[in-house]
């Protein structure tokens, strides 16, 4: 140590000489000041003046034209006024959550210090230390993440809220929007949920139990952990007694009270277009990180791609029982369908099931995973084949063929030996599709599926994928988005429902960032459309044909696992016009020997697809593709729009060239014509002058 002393003294002298202590303190003060200014600026961005009104409003869903489509309303939004409550109801919440609520100005230094040390000892942000005002700021204006940045924002917002609102107003907002578990938002709904009674009728003991739930609504749920909830209730009662909110006699009576849990209605979620709205909520949660509690309690404005006309039409078709196969027993044939704008990838309408609907239940339009059958052929086989140089009239093998241990068959079990590619697609032949995928290479087909936005599992990497043989499969939404590349010039926009989410104070919570993927060239997309037009004109989808409307599409079905029964497990049809893509799946949630689709192929789903298009087309402009069907091309009926365009460009080019030649000729002959014109004008002038002279001679 003696040897180190001179070095230490040298450091001390240098430190004092350079005034490093003062510099260090100055840096610390600057950092603190900048931090305060930064978070103060963040707080000023939130319009807390509109917070009270925003929290009392339901979340609103807007359609593509920014018109109100529906409210997502719980009966929380009505709330209850604090003066209508018995004093012990808000008292119980204040006692256990923020006992110094009426003393602080939005934050409690004692609580923050205690929480800070707890977090340091825990090695992570465990929460705690937040006042009711801070909790209101967090629940109403901030994300639920546990970070020091969020805690700082929470604190500054709490101070601003305290400056705008009275204490009872803050407490009322908190009580009406906080979550008590079991789908109950707000203390009034919580009393109905757990006790099946109005909040004005609860006892001190029941009020203490509700207040106790706020710490951990799931863990303290009295319907599941009654004893734990009662233990927490006793802690709340003790705190209320300690703070002189209740007397010793009231404390003992409330503690000995046997609480009876009677499940009531709780919060009801009312909305139009339930499957579409549920899909919107799911996207807000999974894509933008919101929680269900936030969405249902904060009065958000969610802007979407919804077309109300198309949605109403799709729901009407879905509710038409006569279109669907007769149900067997209590289980009905289910359905999932999607309508999409190919230019934007926006979901215009969707329905995720038939029969009784459960809030945020299984949505077959977006969450289904079913084998796609032959709808996969244009995606995994024929598009990559066009990219490899094949054309619509390329000849493919159509004869019994074994590929290693895999031996596919045509549905009809008949074979033509050779078949042109457009015919193989039109008639949905299996052998040519598998043979072609094998020829171009399995990896090319798998890579192309990924580009189309379709996930492929490890178990799917075999030739059976040419026919839609997969371990999981896709949803109607995924297939609609994949097919949208064809009418959109080979480019696929990411599928989405939400365009923007605005918070209760007008701040933008989330906004969509468009993403475009080039799937294939426009030439290949157009040639695929020409072949798929054949499918609807004369192929497996001909029963979906609508006169004077160009619809390209592909059908698909999957086999039953029972060899002795005729029918299908799943049926699909995906089709499109230049400005609308539709995809529909029908089948049973669980297929067995009593529950399956009666028709072979896609006989049940095609007429439903047609009705969907018939209901939708009046609300969309009737546009034409740049191509016509292979049938019409071979018949020489009319030129395609692309050919007409090319011919017009050729004529335009020829006219430009001729005009240029004429201009050059004029420029070349101009001097000669000028000289001739001058000589002519001189002769005319000379002749006129001679006549005038003769007239003068006569007069003399």
C-alpha positions in Angstrom: 0.0 0.0 0.0 2.9 2.4 0.8 4.2 1.9 -2.7 0.8 2.9 -4.1 0.5 6.0 -1.9 2.5 8.4 -4.2 0.3 7.4 -7.2 -2.8 7.9 -5.1 -1.6 11.4 -4.0 -0.8 12.3 -7.6 -4.3 11.3 -8.7 -5.8 13.4 -5.8 -3.7 16.4 -6.7 -4.6 16.1 -10.4 -8.3 15.7 -9.5 -8.3 18.9 -7.3 -6.2 20.8 -9.8 -8.6 20.1 -12.7 -11.7 20.6 -10.5 -13.0 17.2 -11.7 -15.5 17.0 -8.8 -17.3 20.2 -9.9 -17.2 19.0 -13.5 -18.6 15.6 -12.6 -21.4 17.3 -10.6 -22.1 19.6 -13.5 -22.4 16.7 -15.9 -24.8 14.9 -13.6 -26.9 18.0 -13.2 -27.0 18.5 -17.0 -28.1 14.9 -17.5 -30.8 15.3 -14.8 -32.0 18.6 -16.4 -32.1 17.1 -19.9 -33.9 14.1 -18.6 -36.5 16.2 -16.8 -37.0 18.4 -19.9 -37.3 15.4 -22.2 -40.0 13.6 -20.1 -41.7 17.0 -19.5 -41.9 17.4 -23.3 -43.3 13.9 -23.7 -46.0 14.7 -21.1 -46.9 17.9 -23.0 -47.7 15.8 -26.1 -50.5 14.0 -24.4 -53.8 15.9 -24.4 -54.9 14.9 -20.9 -57.7 17.5 -21.0 -59.6 15.0 -23.2 -58.7 12.0 -21.1 -61.9 11.9 -19.1 -64.1 12.1 -22.2 -61.9 9.6 -24.0 -62.1 7.0 -21.3 -65.9 7.2 -21.2 -66.1 6.6 -25.0 -66.1 3.2 -26.6 -63.4 2.1 -29.0 -64.6 3.0 -32.5 -63.9 1.0 -35.7 -63.7 3.1 -38.8 -64.1 1.7 -42.4 -61.9 2.4 -45.4 -63.7 5.7 -46.1 -63.1 6.8 -42.4 -66.8 6.4 -41.7 -67.8 4.9 -38.3 -68.5 1.2 -38.9 -69.2 0.1 -35.3 -68.4 0.8 -31.7 -66.7 -1.8 -29.6 -68.6 -1.0 -26.5 -68.6 -2.6 -23.1 -71.0 -1.5 -20.4 -67.9 -0.1 -18.7 -68.1 2.9 -20.9 -71.2 4.2 -19.0 -69.3 3.9 -15.7 -70.6 5.1 -12.3 -70.2 8.5 -10.6 -68.1 8.4 -7.4 -70.7 10.3 -5.4 -73.1 7.4 -6.0 -70.8 4.9 -4.3 -70.7 4.1 -0.6 -67.6 5.7 0.9 -66.0 2.3 1.7 -66.0 1.3 -2.0 -63.4 3.9 -3.2 -62.0 3.8 0.3 -61.0 0.2 0.0 -59.2 0.9 -3.3 -57.3 3.9 -1.9 -56.4 2.0 1.3 -54.6 -0.9 -0.5 -53.4 0.8 -3.7 -52.5 4.4 -2.7 -53.1 5.4 0.9 -51.6 8.8 0.5 -53.7 9.5 -2.6 -55.3 12.7 -1.2 -52.0 14.0 -0.1 -49.5 13.7 -3.0 -49.5 15.6 -6.3 -49.4 12.6 -8.6 -46.4 10.7 -7.3 -45.3 9.5 -3.9 -41.6 9.8 -3.1 -41.9 7.2 -0.3 -43.5 4.7 -2.6 -41.0 5.3 -5.4 -38.0 4.9 -3.1 -39.4 1.7 -1.7 -40.1 0.3 -5.2 -36.7 1.4 -6.4 -34.9 -0.6 -3.8 -37.2 -3.6 -4.3 -36.4 -3.5 -8.1 -32.7 -3.2 -7.5 -32.7 -6.2 -5.1 -34.8 -8.2 -7.6 -32.5 -7.4 -10.5 -35.5 -6.4 -12.7 -38.4 -4.0 -12.9 -41.1 -5.7 -10.8 -43.4 -2.7 -10.6 -44.8 -1.1 -7.5 -44.5 2.5 -6.2 -47.2 3.8 -8.6 -49.9 6.0 -7.3 -53.5 5.6 -8.5 -52.8 8.7 -10.8 -49.8 7.0 -12.2 -51.7 3.7 -12.7 -54.4 5.8 -14.5 -51.7 7.3 -16.8 -50.2 3.9 -17.5 -53.6 2.2 -18.2 -55.0 5.0 -20.3 -52.0 6.5 -22.1 -49.0 4.2 -22.0 -47.9 0.8 -23.0 -47.8 -2.0 -20.3 -44.0 -2.6 -20.7 -42.0 -2.5 -17.5 -39.1 -0.1 -18.1 -37.6 2.8 -16.3 -38.4 5.0 -19.3 -42.1 4.1 -19.1 -42.0 4.7 -15.3 -40.6 8.1 -15.9 -43.3 9.0 -18.5 -45.9 7.7 -16.1 -44.7 10.0 -13.4 -44.7 13.2 -15.5 -48.1 12.4 -17.0 -49.5 11.8 -13.5 -48.3 15.3 -12.5 -50.0 16.8 -15.5 -53.3 14.8 -14.8 -53.3 16.1 -11.2 -53.1 19.7 -12.5 -56.1 19.2 -14.8 -58.5 17.1 -12.7 -59.7 17.0 -9.1 -58.9 14.0 -6.9 -62.4 12.5 -7.0 -62.4 12.9 -10.8 -59.1 10.9 -11.1 -60.4 8.3 -8.7 -63.7 8.0 -10.6 -61.8 7.5 -14.0 -59.6 4.9 -12.4 -62.4 2.9 -10.8 -64.4 2.9 -14.1 -61.6 1.6 -16.3 -59.4 -0.6 -14.2 -59.5 -4.4 -14.8 -60.8 -6.8 -12.1 -60.4 -10.0 -14.0 -62.9 -12.4 -15.6 -63.7 -10.0 -18.3 -64.9 -7.2 -15.9 -63.6 -3.7 -16.6 -64.6 -1.1 -14.0 -65.7 -1.7 -10.4 -69.4 -1.6 -11.3 -69.1 -4.5 -13.7 -66.8 -6.3 -11.3 -69.6 -6.4 -8.6 -72.0 -7.8 -11.2 -69.5 -10.3 -12.3 -68.6 -11.7 -8.9 -71.6 -11.0 -6.8 -74.4 -10.5 -9.4 -75.4 -7.2 -7.7 -75.0 -3.5 -8.2 -71.9 -1.9 -6.8 -74.1 0.4 -4.6 -75.3 -2.7 -2.8 -72.0 -4.4 -1.9 -70.9 -4.9 1.7 -67.6 -3.6 3.2 -66.3 -7.1 3.0 -67.2 -7.5 -0.7 -65.7 -4.0 -1.5 -62.5 -5.1 0.1 -62.4 -8.3 -1.9 -62.8 -6.3 -5.2 -60.1 -3.9 -4.2 -57.8 -6.8 -3.4 -58.1 -8.2 -6.9 -56.3 -5.2 -8.5 -52.9 -6.5 -7.5 -53.3 -9.7 -9.6 -56.7 -10.3 -11.1 -55.9 -13.7 -12.5 -54.0 -15.1 -9.4 -56.5 -13.7 -6.9 -59.6 -14.7 -8.9 -62.1 -15.8 -6.2 -63.8 -18.2 -8.7 -60.6 -20.2 -8.8 -58.5 -19.3 -5.8 -61.1 -18.4 -3.2 -58.9 -18.8 -0.1 -56.1 -16.6 -1.6 -58.7 -13.9 -2.5 -60.1 -14.0 1.1 -56.6 -13.7 2.5 -56.0 -10.6 0.3 -59.4 -9.2 1.4 -58.4 -9.5 5.0 -55.3 -7.5 4.3 -57.4 -4.7 2.7 -59.8 -4.7 5.7 -56.8 -4.4 8.1 -55.5 -1.4 6.1 -58.9 0.3 6.0 -59.1 -0.1 9.8 -55.6 1.2 10.3 -56.5 4.3 8.3 -59.7 4.8 10.2 -61.9 4.2 7.2 -63.8 1.6 9.1 -64.3 1.0 12.9 -62.9 -2.0 14.8 -66.4 -3.4 14.9 -67.0 -3.0 11.2 -63.6 -4.6 10.6 -64.4 -7.7 12.7 -67.8 -8.1 11.1 -66.4 -7.7 7.6 -63.6 -10.2 8.3 -66.0 -12.8 9.6 -68.4 -12.4 6.7 -68.7 -15.4 4.4 -68.6 -14.0 0.9 -70.7 -15.9 -1.7 -69.5 -15.8 -5.2 -72.4 -15.6 -7.7 -71.2 -15.3 -11.3 -73.1 -12.6 -13.2 -72.9 -10.9 -16.5 -69.8 -8.7 -16.1 -68.8 -6.7 -19.1 -70.6 -7.3 -22.4 -68.8 -6.5 -25.6 -71.3 -5.2 -28.3 -70.3 -4.7 -31.9 -71.4 -5.0 -35.5 -69.5 -7.3 -37.9 -68.2 -9.5 -35.1 -65.7 -11.6 -37.0 -64.2 -8.6 -38.7 -63.9 -6.7 -35.5 -62.4 -9.7 -33.7 -59.8 -10.0 -36.4 -59.1 -6.3 -36.0 -58.6 -6.8 -32.2 -56.3 -9.8 -32.8 -54.2 -7.8 -35.3 -53.9 -4.9 -32.8 -52.7 -7.3 -30.2 -50.4 -9.5 -32.2 -49.0 -6.9 -34.6 -49.0 -3.7 -32.6 -48.5 -5.0 -29.1 -51.7 -3.7 -27.5 -53.7 -5.7 -24.9 -57.3 -6.5 -25.0 -57.8 -4.5 -21.8 -56.3 -1.4 -23.4 -58.4 -1.7 -26.5 -61.7 -2.2 -24.6 -61.0 0.5 -22.0 -59.1 3.4 -23.6 -61.6 4.6 -26.2 -59.3 4.1 -29.2 -60.2 5.0 -32.7 -59.1 2.2 -35.0 -59.0 2.9 -38.8 -59.4 -0.2 -41.0 -59.8 -1.4 -44.6 -63.4 -2.5 -44.0 -65.9 -2.1 -46.8 -69.3 -2.2 -45.1 -71.2 -3.0 -48.3 -69.0 -6.0 -49.0 -69.0 -7.1 -45.3 -72.8 -7.0 -45.2 -73.1 -9.0 -48.4 -70.6 -11.6 -47.3 -72.5 -12.0 -44.0 -75.8 -12.4 -45.8 -74.4 -15.2 -48.0 -72.8 -16.9 -45.0 -76.2 -16.8 -43.2 -78.0 -18.4 -46.2 -78.4 -22.0 -45.0 -79.7 -23.2 -48.4 -76.3 -22.6 -49.9 -74.4 -25.0 -47.6 -74.6 -28.8 -47.3 -77.1 -30.0 -44.7 -75.5 -30.3 -41.3 -75.3 -33.6 -39.6 -76.5 -33.7 -36.0 -75.7 -30.6 -33.9 -72.5 -29.8 -35.7 -72.9 -27.7 -38.8 -70.7 -27.3 -41.9 -68.3 -24.4 -41.1 -66.9 -21.7 -43.3 -64.2 -19.1 -43.5 -64.1 -16.4 -46.2 -62.2 -13.3 -47.1 -62.5 -10.4 -49.6 -59.3 -8.5 -50.3 -58.2 -5.5 -52.3 -55.3 -6.8 -54.4 -53.8 -3.3 -54.9 -53.3 -2.6 -51.2 -53.6 -6.0 -49.5 -56.4 -4.5 -47.4 -59.0 -7.0 -46.0 -62.3 -5.5 -47.2 -64.5 -8.1 -45.5 -64.3 -11.4 -43.7 -66.5 -14.0 -41.9 -64.9 -16.6 -39.7 -67.7 -19.1 -39.0 -71.3 -20.1 -39.0 -73.7 -20.4 -36.0 -73.1 -19.0 -32.5 -70.3 -16.6 -32.2 -68.0 -16.2 -29.2 -66.1 -13.0 -28.5 -62.6 -13.4 -30.0 -63.3 -17.1 -30.5 -61.9 -19.2 -33.3 -61.8 -17.2 -36.6 -61.7 -19.6 -39.6 -61.0 -16.7 -42.0 -57.7 -15.8 -40.3 -56.8 -18.6 -37.9 -57.7 -21.8 -39.8 -54.9 -24.2 -40.8 -56.3 -26.5 -43.5 -54.7 -28.3 -46.4 -55.3 -26.2 -49.5 -55.7 -29.0 -52.0 -55.3 -28.0 -55.7 -55.6 -24.3 -54.9 -51.8 -24.5 -54.3 -51.0 -25.6 -57.9 -50.8 -22.1 -59.5 -48.5 -21.0 -56.6 -46.2 -23.9 -56.1 -46.0 -25.4 -59.6 -47.3 -23.3 -62.5 -45.9 -19.9 -61.6 -42.3 -21.1 -61.1 -42.7 -23.2 -64.3 -43.6 -20.0 -66.3 -40.5 -18.5 -64.8 -38.4 -21.4 -66.0 -39.6 -20.9 -69.6 -42.7 -23.0 -69.8 -45.7 -21.6 -71.6 -49.4 -22.1 -71.4 -49.2 -24.6 -74.3 -46.2 -26.6 -73.1 -46.8 -30.3 -73.1 -46.8 -32.1 -69.8 -46.7 -35.8 -69.0 -50.1 -37.3 -67.9 -49.7 -41.0 -67.3 -49.4 -43.2 -64.2 -46.0 -42.3 -62.8 -44.1 -43.2 -59.6 -41.8 -40.6 -58.0 -39.7 -42.7 -55.6 -42.2 -44.0 -53.1 -44.8 -41.4 -54.0 -47.5 -42.5 -56.5 -50.1 -39.8 -57.1 -53.3 -40.3 -59.2 -55.6 -38.1 -61.2 -59.0 -37.7 -59.4 -60.8 -39.3 -62.4 -58.1 -42.1 -62.5 -57.9 -41.5 -66.3 -54.9 -40.2 -68.2 -54.2 -38.6 -71.6 -50.5 -39.4 -72.0 -49.7 -35.7 -72.9 -51.6 -32.6 -72.0 -51.0 -28.9 -72.5 -50.3 -26.9 -69.3 -53.4 -24.7 -69.4 -55.6 -27.9 -69.8 -53.8 -29.6 -66.9 -54.6 -26.5 -64.7 -58.1 -26.1 -66.1 -59.1 -29.7 -65.3 -57.0 -29.8 -62.1 -55.0 -32.9 -63.2 -52.7 -34.2 -60.5 -50.0 -36.2 -62.4 -48.9 -33.3 -64.7 -48.6 -31.0 -61.6 -46.4 -33.4 -59.7 -44.4 -34.3 -62.9 -43.8 -30.6 -63.6 -42.7 -29.7 -60.0 -40.3 -32.6 -60.2 -39.0 -31.3 -63.5 -38.4 -27.7 -62.4 -37.1 -28.8 -59.0 -38.9 -29.1 -55.6 -36.9 -26.2 -54.1 -38.1 -23.8 -56.7 -41.7 -24.6 -55.8 -41.0 -24.3 -52.1 -39.1 -21.0 -52.5 -42.0 -19.6 -54.6 -44.5 -20.5 -51.9 -42.4 -18.5 -49.4 -42.5 -15.5 -51.8 -46.2 -15.8 -52.0 -46.3 -15.4 -48.2 -47.2 -19.0 -47.4 -45.3 -20.8 -44.6 -43.8 -24.2 -45.3 -43.0 -26.7 -42.6 -40.1 -29.1 -42.7 -42.5 -32.0 -43.1 -43.9 -30.4 -46.3 -40.7 -30.5 -48.3 -41.7 -33.3 -50.7 -43.5 -33.6 -54.1 -46.9 -34.1 -52.4 -47.0 -30.3 -51.9 -47.8 -30.0 -55.6 -51.3 -31.3 -54.7 -51.6 -29.4 -51.4 -50.4 -32.2 -49.1 -49.2 -30.4 -46.0 -48.9 -31.1 -42.3 -50.8 -27.9 -41.4 -51.9 -25.7 -44.3 -53.2 -22.2 -44.7 -56.1 -19.9 -43.9 -58.4 -18.2 -46.4 -56.6 -14.9 -45.6 -53.2 -16.3 -46.5 -54.5 -17.8 -49.8 -56.3 -14.6 -50.7 -53.1 -12.6 -50.1 -51.1 -15.1 -52.2 -53.5 -14.9 -55.2 -53.6 -11.1 -55.0 -50.2 -11.0 -56.7 -51.8 -12.1 -60.0 -54.2 -9.2 -60.5 -51.6 -6.8 -59.1 -48.9 -7.2 -61.8 -47.0 -9.9 -59.9 -46.5 -7.8 -56.7 -48.0 -8.8 -53.3 -48.9 -6.2 -50.7 -48.9 -7.4 -47.1 -52.4 -8.4 -45.9 -53.8 -6.2 -43.2 -57.0 -4.9 -41.6 -55.7 -1.9 -39.6 -54.3 1.3 -41.2 -54.0 3.4 -38.0 -54.8 3.4 -34.3 -55.4 6.7 -32.5 -55.5 7.0 -28.7 -58.1 8.8 -26.5 -56.1 12.0 -26.4 -55.5 12.1 -30.2 -52.0 10.6 -30.2 -51.3 8.0 -32.9 -50.6 4.7 -31.2 -49.8 2.7 -34.3 -49.7 3.1 -38.1 -49.3 0.6 -40.8 -46.1 0.6 -42.9 -46.8 -0.8 -46.3 -44.6 -3.7 -47.5 -44.5 -4.9 -51.1 -43.0 -8.2 -52.3 -42.3 -8.9 -55.9 -43.5 -12.4 -56.5 -43.1 -12.7 -60.3 -43.1 -10.6 -63.5 -46.2 -9.0 -64.8 -46.0 -11.1 -68.0 -46.1 -14.3 -65.9 -48.9 -13.0 -63.7 -50.9 -12.2 -66.8 -50.3 -15.6 -68.4 -51.4 -17.2 -65.1 -54.5 -15.1 -65.1 -55.3 -16.2 -68.7 -55.1 -19.8 -67.6 -57.1 -19.3 -64.5 -59.8 -17.5 -66.5 -60.2 -20.9 -68.3 -60.8 -22.6 -64.9 -63.9 -20.5 -64.4 -65.1 -20.5 -68.0 -64.8 -24.2 -68.8 -62.9 -25.9 -65.9 -63.5 -27.1 -62.4 -64.9 -23.6 -61.4 -67.3 -23.2 -64.3 -70.3 -23.1 -62.0 -68.9 -19.8 -60.6 -69.1 -18.2 -64.0 -71.0 -14.9 -64.2 -71.8 -13.5 -67.7 -69.9 -10.4 -68.8 -67.6 -10.6 -65.7 -64.0 -11.8 -65.9 -63.3 -14.0 -62.9 -60.0 -16.0 -62.7 -59.8 -18.7 -60.0 -58.8 -22.1 -58.8 -60.7 -24.8 -56.9 -59.3 -27.3 -54.4 -60.4 -30.2 -52.2 -58.9 -32.7 -49.8 -59.7 -36.4 -49.6 -61.5 -38.1 -46.7 -59.4 -40.5 -44.6 -62.0 -43.2 -45.3 -61.8 -45.2 -48.5 -65.3 -46.5 -48.3 -67.0 -43.1 -48.3 -67.5 -40.8 -51.2 -67.0 -37.1 -50.3 -64.4 -34.6 -49.2 -62.8 -33.2 -46.1 -62.1 -29.6 -47.2 -63.3 -27.6 -50.1 -61.7 -24.4 -51.4 -62.2 -21.8 -54.0 -59.9 -18.7 -54.5 -60.7 -16.3 -57.3 -60.3 -12.7 -58.4 -61.3 -9.9 -60.7 -58.9 -7.0 -61.5 -59.9 -5.3 -58.2 -61.2 -8.0 -55.8 -59.8 -11.3 -54.5 -62.1 -13.8 -52.7 -61.2 -16.9 -50.9 -63.5 -19.4 -49.1 -63.1 -22.6 -47.3 -65.9 -24.9 -46.1 -65.7 -28.1 -44.0 -66.2 -29.4 -40.5 -64.0 -28.4 -37.6 -63.6 -32.2 -36.9 -64.2 -34.6 -39.8 -65.4 -38.1 -39.0 -67.5 -40.8 -40.7 -70.7 -38.8 -39.9 -69.4 -35.3 -40.6 -67.9 -34.7 -44.1 -68.8 -32.8 -47.3 -71.0 -34.9 -49.5 -69.7 -33.9 -53.0 -66.6 -35.0 -54.7 -64.2 -32.3 -55.8 -65.4 -28.7 -55.1 -69.0 -29.1 -55.9 -70.3 -27.6 -52.7 -68.1 -24.6 -52.4 -68.2 -23.3 -56.0 -71.8 -22.1 -55.9 -71.2 -20.3 -52.6 -68.2 -18.6 -54.1 -70.4 -17.4 -57.0 -73.0 -16.0 -54.6 -70.2 -14.1 -52.8 -69.0 -12.6 -56.0 -72.6 -11.7 -57.1 -73.2 -9.9 -53.8 -69.8 -8.0 -54.1 -69.6 -7.0 -57.7 -72.4 -4.3 -57.6 -70.1 -2.4 -55.1 -67.0 -2.7 -57.3 -66.2 -1.1 -60.6 -66.4 -3.7 -63.4 -62.8 -3.7 -64.7 -61.1 -5.9 -67.4 -57.8 -7.7 -67.1 -55.0 -6.9 -69.5 -55.5 -10.4 -70.9 -58.3 -12.7 -72.0 -58.7 -16.4 -71.3 -56.7 -19.0 -73.2 -60.0 -20.2 -74.7 -60.6 -16.8 -76.3 -57.0 -16.4 -77.4 -57.1 -19.8 -79.2 -60.5 -19.0 -80.7 -59.1 -15.7 -82.0 -62.2 -13.9 -80.7 -60.6 -10.6 -79.7 -57.2 -9.2 -79.0 -56.0 -8.9 -75.4 -55.8 -5.4 -74.0 -52.0 -5.9 -73.8 -51.9 -6.7 -77.6 -54.1 -3.7 -78.4 -51.8 -1.6 -76.3 -48.7 -2.9 -78.0 -50.3 -2.4 -81.5 -51.3 1.2 -80.5 -47.7 1.9 -79.4 -46.5 0.5 -82.7 -48.8 2.7 -84.7 -47.8 5.7 -82.6 -44.2 5.0 -83.3 -44.8 4.7 -87.0 -46.7 8.0 -87.1 -43.9 9.7 -85.2 -41.4 8.3 -87.7 -43.5 9.4 -90.7 -44.0 12.8 -89.2 -40.2 13.1 -88.7 -39.6 12.2 -92.3 -42.2 14.7 -93.5 -40.6 17.4 -91.4 -37.1 16.6 -92.9 -38.6 16.7 -96.5 -40.3 20.1 -95.8 -37.1 21.5 -94.4 -35.1 20.2 -97.4 -37.5 21.7 -100.0 -38.2 24.9 -98.2 -35.5 27.0 -100.0 -36.7 25.8 -103.5 -40.4 26.5 -102.6 -39.4 30.0 -101.2 -37.5 30.9 -104.4 -40.5 29.8 -106.6 -42.9 31.7 -104.4 -40.9 34.9 -104.7 -40.7 34.6 -108.5 -44.4 34.0 -108.7 -45.2 37.0 -106.5 -42.8 39.2 -108.6 -44.6 38.1 -111.8 -48.0 38.8 -110.3 -46.8 42.2 -109.1 -45.3 43.0 -112.5 -48.6 42.1 -114.2 -50.7 44.2 -111.9 -48.4 47.2 -112.4 -48.7 46.8 -116.3 -52.5 46.8 -115.9 -52.5 50.0 -113.8 -50.3 51.7 -116.4 -52.7 50.9 -119.2 -55.6 52.2 -117.2 -53.8 55.5 -116.6 -53.1 55.7 -120.4 -56.8 55.4 -121.2 -57.7 58.1 -118.8 -55.3 60.6 -120.4 
